[in-house]
């Protein structure tokens, strides 16, 4: 029997976000190390300090995921590292390594 060969999938780049209404998942990955950018907001208290006008608009558990920093306050955003997945649930944000595998 011949050994199973992995297919050559070429260069792959992924930036994705999905949610079930309770939890938000996101990932940033590229086979060549040049993944599209992905940013997450800082802790909500930091956001309120940077821009107090947001206190009445964002809840205590709010986290925001964006492809590029938005607004006048660039310090509100943190770059998600290459090959990283993240999960947001009840305001808590967890980062973990993201490496896709073939079945």
Number of C-alpha atoms within 10 A of each C-alpha: 3 4 5 6 6 8 7 6 7 7 10 12 14 15 16 14 16 11 11 7 7 8 13 18 18 21 24 26 25 17 15 10 13 15 18 15 17 24 19 21 20 17 18 20 12 13 21 17 12 14 13 11 11 13 14 8 8 14 11 13 12 17 20 16 19 15 15 14 19 11 9 8 11 12 13 22 21 15 14 19 17 18 20 16 21 19 18 21 15 12 16 12 16 11 15 12 14 15 13 10 5 5 4
